Amino acid sequence: MTAFLQLVVFMFAAVNPVAAAAGIRPRGSAISPNAAVAAALAALLFAGGAALLSNPILDGLGVEPETFRVGAGVVFLVGGASEVWRGGAPLAGAPGSEHRSAFLFVLLALVTPAALAGAVTYGADRGEFETIAAAATVFAIAAVAIGARLGRFEAAAGAVARITGGLLVVVAAGLIVSGVRAI
Amino acid sequence: MKRGLLFTLSVWLVGATMIRATLLMPHQCPAITPGAAIVAARESASWIERAQLEDGRYVYEYNRATDSEPGGYNVVRHAGVTMSLNQFAAGGDLSVLPAADRGMDYMVEHLYRHDGWAAFQNPDDDGVQLGASALMLAGLMQRRIATGDPSFDTLSRQLARGLVALQLEDGAFLNRWDARTGAPVPGERSKYATGEAFWSLTLMHRFFPGEGWDGYALKTADYLALKRDDYEDQKFPPWADQWAAYGLGEMANWPLEDHHIVYARSLAERFGFLIRVESQRRDNWFSKALHGRQARAAGMGTWVEGLTSLHHLAATDPRMADMERKLAERVDCGAGMLAERQVSPEESARTPNPDRTRGAWFTYDITRMDDQQHALSGLLRAAPIIAHRESP
C-alpha cells in the first residue's frame, strides 16, 4: 500500500463517512445533494485548514508532534469505540428540511474530533498537502454516500460503520504506540 | 436540532479540555545557551569539590530542610562522581583535577588484586562490585583524555582485565567477585554495571587498540542489543541505559552492526520519550497526581547523557542520521530543564548552608552526590550540541 493510500484509509477511518451517512436520517425528506456537497466542502475547509496549520497549531499548544500523536490516538480510540458501539445509529438531533440546518448537521457529522485530530497529526507527520488530498478524497466519498442516501440500508451501513470504527481503534493503537516510541 | 448540536459540541469541548489537561500538557523546555550549560556544569562540579572529604570521598546526601547529612555511602556512586569530575577535566577545564585525583586516590588505596588483575574494593564490606571498577576505569580513561598522562595505563589494563574476569560467554557480566572465595558470585547480574563495563572497555580500545578490548566490548554490545532486556525481563524495553549509549557512541566509527543500530535507535526513542514526558511535568499537585513527580537530577541527567552519546552516533553513522535533529532538540530541552532546576547562587545564599545547596538539585529537600554527577555530565556534553544548533 502506498503511503498516500494508507493516509486515505486512516482519514477514512477517522471521518467514517458511512457512519455519517447512516446517522443522518432526516425527518420527511432526504438531504439534498447540494447540502451534502456544500457540507463536505466546508468539512474540507476545516480539516484542510487543520492540516495546513498543523505545525503552528502544535507550536501554539506547545506540544511536540510525537506527543500529539498519543493525544490523537486517544481521540481516535474514543471515536472508534463509539462507532463500534453505535453502528451508525442516528446522530443526536435531526435536521429540519431547510438547507441551512441540514448543512450544519452534515458538517458536524463529518468534522468529527477524530477527523480534526487526524488532520493535525498527519499534517505534521506526513505533510500538509498529502493530508489535505487524503481528506478531500474522503470527504468526496462522504458527499456521495450522503447524497446517495446510503443510510437507507440501515443494516449494511451500520455494519460498515462498525467495521470502520474497529479500524479506527486499530489505527489509534498504532498512533499511540508510535507516539510513545518516537524520540 | 439546536439542542442536539449544542450537546454534541459540549461533549467535544469537555473531551478536548480533558485531553489538553492530561496527555497534551504543553512541553516546557527552558532556553539554554552553551555557555549557560557549561556554567551550570561548573557549579555542579564545584558542589562536588566542596563536598569532598579529607579521605577523598564525598558527602553522600544532604537534607536542606534539616541542614543535615544523613550519611551512608555507595562506592559505585563514588567512582561515578569521580568519573564525572574527570569528564569535566576532559572537557577542557583542568581545575577540577585535584579533587578528581583525590577521589581516584581513595579508590587506588582500596584495590583488590587477584591473578594479575585489579578491582576497586569497598573498604566497608570488602565487596568487589563490577560497577565500581568499571566506573573507576572510565574515570581513568577520562583523565587520560584530559591530561594525556600515561601513568595510570598499567592500572587501567589491570582494571580492564578485572572486568573481563567477570564477563560471561553471552557478553553479560557477573555483578560481584567474592574476595573470600576468590571466585565470582554466580547468577547475579546488574542492569547498570554491564553497561558501565561495556563503556569502559570501548574506551580501553580507544587508547590501547590492538590489545583485544574491542572483542570483549562487541560481545557485550551484542548482549545489550539482543538479549539483555529479555534476560532482565524488562516490561517496557529497552532499559534506558545511558552507559550502553556511551559505549555505542564510542563505537561510532568501529563501525556498528545493524542490530546495534536498531538497539541504539530504540534507546534514542526511549530517552526522547522520557524527556518529553518530563517537560510536561510541573511542580504542583495536579501535575504530580497525573504525571508523577518531577524526575531527580540523577535520572534526568542520565537521559541527557544518553541522548548526547546517541547524538554523536547519529552525527557519525548514516543509519541514525534521520534522528540527529530530534536528538539535538531533546538534548537542548533536557539541559534547559536541568539548568533551570539547579539551585542558583542567589537561592543558595538564602539557605542555612549555601555550600551544600549552591549548584545542587533537590528532590523533596534531599540531594545525593550522583544528582550532581549525572547533571554535570549531561550539561557538559550538551553544550557543544546546543552550540551546533545555534550556529547558522
Interface residues (C-beta under 8 A of the other chain):
Chain A: L61 G62 V63 E64 E66 T67 F68 V70 G71 V74 V75 V78 L91 A92 G93 A94 P95 G96 S101 L104 F105 L108 P113 V180 R181 A182 I183
Chain B: M1 K2 R3 G4 L5 F7 T8 L9 W12 G15 A16 I19 R20 L23 L24 P26 H27 Q28 S266 A268 E269 F271 G272 F273 R276 Q280 M323 K326 L327 R330
